[in-house]
Amino acid sequence: MKDMTTIPNSTDATAPRSAKDWLKILAKYREPSTGRSLFELGVTLAPFFGIWAAAWALLSVSPWLSLLLALVNGAFLVRLFIIQHDCGHGAYLSNRTVQDWLGRALGVLTLTPYDVWKRTHAIHHSHHGNLEQRGIGDVTTLTVEEYHARGPLGRFVYRLYRNPVTLFVIGPAYMFLLQHRLPVWLMRSGWRYWVSAMGTNVMISVIVAAILWFGGWAPILWIYLPTAVAAASIGVWLFYVQHQFEDTHWSHEPDWQLHHAALEGSSHYVLPQPLRWLSGNIGIHHVHHLYSRIPFYRLPEVIRHHAELAEAQRLTIRDSLKTVKLHLWDEAQQRLLSFREARMQYGIA
């Protein structure tokens, strides 16, 4: 992996010497276009509701066809989440009030209370890669020493948590269907987060009640829940590979630096164009973490204009599948290890 703190920028007269220097270059990409933002919203909402309607119509023909469409529609729900995500970063519309209310409305569809998520995601951006600040907005990652210090039960629980079925199926379903309903981890942070969660819950209840009234349980079981769970699993997978690659970045408080951690600890997930579109370019994650105010539709401009960023932290689909076997951060080697490697190198079972 290249060290972006020392790579010059071929398109600028003055070569950046640190991650902070990239902020000056990336600032020119931060302004959203209202027209483009509304267009991206429209071309995401239209197919999402269209597929929903088609799946409902097919229930009388074959529930399995409805289920298939619901799973496909999960990808469009992910894209709606990316728009909500940009709203939370203040990157989607110039009018902050409209932007926040758009985020709240989309949160009803994504089952994610906007103000709650905005707060926890900001914590993630502020502390990612800091070993002293783990716990909110991260995939739980133990160091080799921390895992070694746990007893048999603690190691079993951590292995269970890092199991792919837990991480990408059970965990996402729990998080979006249940955990987001009650923001207990923000209990002391103010009433606005409870208002956000309860308001979102009320609107979700209204939608579910309307579906039950007009279609009974079939649309809920064959369309609504599968779409939500599919989107949750896809979203968690994307989040996982954006930070859980072998040469990611973790350091202790004295050595941790925000912008360096953002650039070095986030991957560039290289996806085919259709998947890049559906995922809202979130795979260009190293740039996003370094400058989160850039609208998702402008991220490709950045890597087109700056070849160094296009080549940094590249992770192909094949590479990403290998990350599932990485579980522990080795501070000595500054990389993630599998349980098997930890056993072979350190004798830790």
C-alpha positions in Angstrom: 0.0 0.0 0.0 1.4 3.4 -0.9 1.9 6.0 1.8 -0.2 8.9 0.6 1.6 11.3 3.0 4.6 11.4 0.7 3.2 10.9 -2.8 3.2 14.1 -4.9 0.2 15.2 -6.8 0.9 15.2 -10.5 -1.9 17.7 -11.3 -0.8 20.4 -8.9 2.2 22.7 -9.0 2.9 22.2 -5.4 3.1 18.6 -4.3 1.3 17.8 -1.0 3.6 16.4 1.7 0.9 15.3 4.2 -2.6 14.1 4.3 -3.7 17.6 5.5 -2.3 19.1 2.3 -4.9 17.1 0.3 -7.7 19.0 2.1 -6.8 22.2 0.2 -6.9 20.3 -3.1 -10.2 18.5 -2.3 -12.0 21.6 -1.1 -12.8 22.6 -4.6 -15.0 19.5 -5.0 -17.2 20.2 -1.9 -20.0 22.3 -3.4 -23.1 20.3 -4.3 -25.3 21.1 -7.3 -29.0 21.4 -6.4 -30.1 20.2 -9.8 -27.7 17.3 -9.8 -28.7 16.3 -6.2 -32.4 16.4 -7.0 -31.8 14.4 -10.2 -29.9 11.7 -8.2 -32.7 11.6 -5.7 -35.3 11.2 -8.4 -33.5 8.5 -10.3 -33.2 6.5 -7.1 -36.7 7.0 -5.7 -38.4 6.2 -9.0 -37.0 2.7 -9.5 -37.3 2.0 -5.7 -41.0 2.6 -5.7 -41.5 1.1 -9.1 -39.9 -2.2 -8.1 -41.9 -2.1 -4.9 -45.1 -1.8 -6.9 -44.1 -4.5 -9.3 -43.2 -6.9 -6.4 -46.6 -6.2 -4.8 -48.4 -6.9 -8.1 -46.5 -10.2 -8.5 -47.6 -11.5 -5.1 -50.7 -12.9 -6.7 -48.6 -14.7 -9.4 -45.6 -15.9 -7.4 -44.4 -14.7 -4.0 -40.9 -16.0 -4.9 -40.8 -13.5 -7.8 -41.8 -10.8 -5.4 -39.0 -11.9 -3.0 -36.5 -11.7 -5.9 -37.5 -8.2 -6.7 -37.4 -7.2 -3.1 -33.8 -8.4 -2.8 -32.9 -6.5 -5.9 -34.6 -3.4 -4.5 -32.4 -3.6 -1.5 -29.6 -2.1 -3.7 -31.8 0.9 -4.4 -32.5 1.3 -0.7 -28.7 1.3 -0.1 -28.5 4.2 -2.6 -31.2 6.1 -0.7 -29.1 5.5 2.4 -26.1 7.1 0.7 -28.2 10.2 -0.1 -29.3 10.3 3.6 -25.6 9.8 4.5 -24.6 12.8 2.4 -27.3 14.9 4.0 -25.8 14.0 7.4 -22.5 15.3 6.2 -24.0 18.5 4.9 -22.9 17.5 1.4 -26.1 17.2 -0.5 -28.0 20.5 -0.6 -26.9 24.0 0.1 -30.0 24.7 2.2 -29.3 22.9 5.5 -32.9 22.9 6.7 -34.2 21.3 3.6 -31.2 18.9 3.6 -31.9 17.8 7.2 -35.6 17.2 6.5 -34.8 15.2 3.4 -32.5 13.1 5.5 -35.2 12.5 8.1 -37.7 11.5 5.4 -35.3 9.1 3.9 -34.6 7.7 7.4 -38.1 6.4 7.5 -37.4 4.3 4.4 -34.0 3.2 5.5 -35.2 2.5 9.1 -32.5 4.8 10.4 -33.3 7.8 12.6 -31.5 10.6 10.9 -30.3 12.7 13.8 -29.2 9.6 15.8 -27.2 8.2 12.9 -25.8 11.7 12.1 -24.4 11.9 15.6 -22.9 8.4 15.8 -21.5 8.6 12.3 -19.8 11.9 13.1 -18.2 10.1 16.1 -17.0 7.4 13.7 -15.4 10.0 11.4 -13.8 11.9 14.3 -12.2 8.8 16.0 -11.7 6.2 13.3 -8.3 4.4 13.6 -7.9 5.6 17.2 -7.4 2.5 19.4 -8.5 4.5 22.5 -11.8 5.6 20.9 -13.3 2.4 19.6 -16.9 1.4 20.3 -19.3 3.7 18.4 -19.8 3.4 14.6 -17.1 0.8 14.2 -16.9 -2.9 13.5 -15.5 -4.2 16.8 -11.8 -5.1 16.3 -9.6 -6.4 19.1 -5.8 -6.2 19.0 -3.8 -9.5 19.3 -3.0 -8.6 22.9 -6.6 -7.8 23.9 -7.8 -11.1 22.4 -5.0 -13.0 24.2 -6.0 -11.4 27.5 -9.6 -12.6 27.2 -10.7 -15.9 28.8 -12.2 -18.8 26.8 -15.7 -17.3 26.9 -14.5 -13.9 25.8 -12.6 -15.3 22.9 -15.6 -17.5 21.9 -17.9 -14.4 22.0 -15.5 -12.4 19.8 -15.2 -15.3 17.3 -19.0 -15.5 17.2 -19.2 -11.8 16.6 -16.6 -11.9 13.8 -18.4 -14.9 12.1 -19.6 -13.8 8.6 -23.2 -14.9 9.4 -23.2 -12.7 12.4 -21.5 -9.8 10.8 -23.4 -9.7 7.5 -26.8 -11.3 8.2 -27.8 -11.4 11.8 -26.0 -8.3 12.9 -27.4 -6.0 10.1 -30.9 -7.3 10.6 -30.7 -6.7 14.3 -29.2 -3.2 13.9 -31.7 -1.8 11.4 -34.9 -3.6 12.6 -34.3 -3.4 16.4 -31.3 -1.4 17.6 -32.2 1.8 15.7 -35.6 1.9 17.3 -34.2 2.8 20.8 -31.0 5.0 20.9 -30.1 3.9 24.4 -26.4 4.6 23.8 -27.2 8.3 23.4 -29.4 8.5 26.5 -27.3 11.2 28.1 -26.7 13.2 24.9 -30.0 15.0 24.7 -33.7 14.7 24.0 -33.3 15.4 20.2 -32.0 11.9 19.5 -35.0 10.3 21.2 -37.4 12.6 19.3 -35.6 11.6 16.1 -35.9 7.9 16.9 -39.5 8.0 18.1 -40.6 10.2 15.2 -39.0 7.8 12.8 -40.6 4.9 14.6 -44.1 6.5 14.3 -43.7 7.1 10.6 -42.5 3.5 10.1 -45.5 2.3 12.0 -47.8 4.3 9.8 -46.3 2.8 6.7 -46.4 -0.7 8.0 -50.0 -0.2 9.2 -51.0 1.0 5.7 -49.3 -2.0 4.0 -51.1 -4.3 6.4 -54.4 -2.6 5.8 -54.2 -2.8 2.0 -52.3 -6.0 1.5 -52.1 -8.0 4.8 -49.0 -9.7 5.9 -47.8 -10.9 2.5 -46.2 -7.6 1.4 -44.5 -7.3 4.8 -43.1 -10.8 4.8 -42.2 -11.1 1.1 -41.2 -7.5 0.2 -40.8 -5.0 3.1 -38.6 -7.1 5.4 -36.5 -8.8 2.7 -35.8 -5.4 1.1 -34.7 -3.9 4.5 -32.6 -6.9 5.5 -30.9 -7.1 2.0 -30.1 -3.4 2.2 -28.8 -3.7 5.7 -26.5 -6.6 4.8 -25.2 -4.8 1.7 -24.6 -1.7 3.7 -22.7 -3.4 6.5 -20.6 -5.3 3.9 -19.6 -2.0 2.3 -18.8 -0.5 5.6 -16.8 -3.5 6.6 -14.5 -3.6 3.5 -14.0 0.1 3.7 -12.0 -0.2 6.9 -11.3 -3.9 7.5 -8.5 -4.6 5.0 -5.1 -6.0 5.8 -3.0 -2.8 5.7 -5.6 -0.5 7.3 -4.6 2.0 10.0 -4.9 1.9 13.8 -2.8 3.7 16.3 -2.8 4.8 19.9 -3.8 8.3 21.0 -0.3 9.9 21.1 0.5 8.8 17.5 -3.0 9.1 16.1 -3.7 11.9 13.5 -7.2 12.4 12.1 -6.4 13.1 8.5 -3.7 10.5 8.2 -6.0 7.9 9.7 -8.8 8.9 7.4 -6.6 8.5 4.3 -4.6 5.4 5.3 -7.4 3.6 7.2 -10.1 3.7 4.4 -10.1 1.6 1.3 -10.8 2.4 -2.4 -13.2 -0.4 -3.2 -13.0 -0.8 -6.9 -16.4 -1.9 -8.2 -17.9 -2.3 -11.7 -19.8 0.8 -12.8 -23.3 -0.5 -12.1 -22.3 -1.5 -8.6 -20.5 1.8 -8.1 -23.7 3.7 -9.1 -25.9 1.6 -6.8 -23.5 2.1 -3.9 -23.3 5.9 -4.5 -19.5 5.8 -5.1 -19.1 5.1 -1.4 -16.2 2.7 -2.3 -14.1 5.8 -2.9 -14.0 5.8 0.8 -10.5 7.1 1.5 -11.4 10.4 -0.3 -14.8 10.5 1.5 -13.1 10.1 4.9 -10.6 12.7 4.2 -13.1 15.2 3.0 -16.7 14.2 3.9 -18.3 17.3 2.5 -17.8 16.2 -1.1 -21.1 15.0 -2.6 -21.1 11.3 -3.5 -21.6 12.1 -7.2 -18.4 14.2 -7.3 -16.1 11.6 -5.8 -15.3 10.1 -9.2 -14.1 13.5 -10.3 -11.5 13.4 -7.6 -9.9 10.1 -8.6 -10.1 11.1 -12.3 -8.1 14.2 -11.6 -5.7 12.7 -9.1 -4.2 9.4 -10.2 -2.4 9.0 -6.8 -5.7 8.8 -5.0 -7.1 6.5 -7.6 -4.3 4.0 -7.0 -4.2 4.3 -3.2 -5.7 1.5 -1.0 -7.3 -0.2 -4.0 -9.4 -3.2 -3.0 -11.0 -5.3 -5.7 -14.0 -7.6 -5.2 -11.7 -10.6 -5.1 -9.5 -8.8 -2.5 -12.5 -7.9 -0.4 -13.6 -11.5 -0.1 -10.3 -12.3 1.6 -10.9 -9.6 4.3 -13.6 -11.8 5.9 -10.7 -13.9 7.3 -9.1 -10.9 9.0 -10.0 -10.6 12.7 -7.3 -9.1 14.9 -5.1 -6.0 14.7 -1.4 -6.8 15.2 0.3 -3.7 16.6 3.7 -5.1 15.9 3.2 -5.7 12.2 0.7 -2.9 11.7 -1.8 -5.1 9.9 -4.9 -7.3 10.5 -4.4 -11.0 11.1 -6.7 -14.0 10.8 -7.3 -16.1 13.9 -5.2 -18.8 12.2 -2.2 -16.4 11.7 -2.5 -15.3 15.3 -2.3 -19.0 16.4 0.7 -19.8 14.1 2.7 -16.6 15.0 1.8 -16.1 18.6 0.3 -19.4 19.8 -3.0 -17.8 20.6 -5.9 -20.2 20.2 
